[in-house]
């Protein structure tokens, strides 16, 4: 039978956060966005780690463009950004523009719809922001609780404070394990083609003082097979009703490798990422991005300029390959339609 373990409640402060004061201070420096009453001020993640540059976005159109070009990224974070976009312009045109910016992550559409239906759009946007930030602490604690023996944890893409308000999702679990003293090493995939792992996760772990190693994507399955990884923890952009998960391209191969090696493959994300209206992963719209992202790296052409490329931003991991789904409301294990329903009802 599917099992849902209710976990730590989302906090309205830091009462479940066990990181040291020094680590909290470092995390405060990673603030990805804030709303100043007139504009959304967002860290331009396309310029990291070379430069920390903040954008001042005063319209839904500007926020949608920042989301589209990945200046603002991460499923929970783009949901919050879109909510503030709707607070600036609660029109149906703005809603359509924001929803089209990144079609795979369900948080964005949910946030847009919530703010559009609210009597006070700005208050609703602020509420969404606060909810996601509180969820982060509980996800960290719930994830660490089920991985007490994990000393070497592999993670993919970027799922920390740059991807979600607060501590993040999967990377928040890694940080919590480090805070509890059990983590020896975080293993980070480069996450081609846009190198979110190399550029952003390494940047965050360095700022937090957590030991890490960077690994090319193609080496990750072999590293898992060699016994050098105790658990894989990833985030999610959409969880279908049956438990299938859409996440950064490359997640599926990690799940297959973890399954073959017999180690936990854990997905961490807030319940705002669960989509009961989506029956399975087959129904998820997979965003196809510009082929130029594959042809180039850091602005340098890697191949012939007319080389045909495929560039799906996400893949789908079947629920059967996922050991546990960690949310702020608790943990579903195994992951199935029933356990997802129970999480949503808890």
C-alpha positions, 0 to 999 in steps of 0.5 A: 500500500502507498504510504504517506508520512506526514512530516514537519509543518511549514514554519512561519519563522526558522524553528525547523531550520538547524543550520548554523547562524553562519550558514543562514547569513550566507544564505541571506546573500543568495536572495533571488528576488524581492518585491519593493512595492513598485517593482520585482527586484531579481538576481539575473541568474544568466550572469552568475557566477561571474557577476551578481547583477539585479534587475528591476522589473516593473511590468508583467511583460518584463517579468515574463521575459526574465522568466523566458530567458532564465534570468529567473528560474526554478519552478517555485521561484518562477511561480512567485515571480509570475504572482508579482507580475499579475499584481503589477498587471492583473489583466487576462493578457498579462496572465496569458503572457506569463503562462506562456513564458515556461509551459512545463512548470505548473507553479507558474500557472497556478500562481497566475490563476490564484492572483487573477482570482484574488480581491487583492492581487498584491496581498495574494502574491505576497501570500504565495511568496510566504507559503513557498518560503515556509514550505522550504524549511519543512521540505529540508527537514522531511527530506533529511529525516528519510536519508539519515545514512546518506553521506554522499548525495548526488543532485542535478540542475539547481534547486536551492535558494536560486530556484525557490524562496527560502532554502530551496527544495532538493538542495535544501535537503542537502543543506539540512544533511550538512547542518545535521553533520551527516553529509560528507560530499555533495556531487553536482552534475554540470546540467547541460546545456545551460550548466545550472549545476556548474554555474548555480549549484556550485555557486550556492554550495560554495557560498554555504561552505558545503563540500562538493564536487562537480561532475559532467552529466555523462559520468553521473550514471557510472559514478552511481553504479560504482557505489560512490553515491548513497542517494540521489535527490532532485527537484521537480517542475511538475508532478502528475496525478499518477506520480510521474515527475517532469524535471530538468533533462537528464533526471530520467537517466539518473533515476534509472541508474539509481534504480539499478544500483539500489539506492534512493532516488528522492524527488523534493518539491512543494505541493504547489508543484503537484498537478492533479489535473495532469493524469500522467507524465505523457500529458506534460508539455515538454518545453523545446528551447533554442537549439543555439543553447546546445551549439554554444557554451558561455557564448562560444560556438562548440560546433558548426553554426548550422548543426541541427540540434534537439533541446528539450528542457525537461524529461519525465521520470516514471513514478515507479523509479522514484523512491520517495516524493518529499513535500512540505506536507510529508513524504509519499513512498512509494509514489503512486496516484493514491499517495499523491492524492493523500499528500494533496488531501493532508 
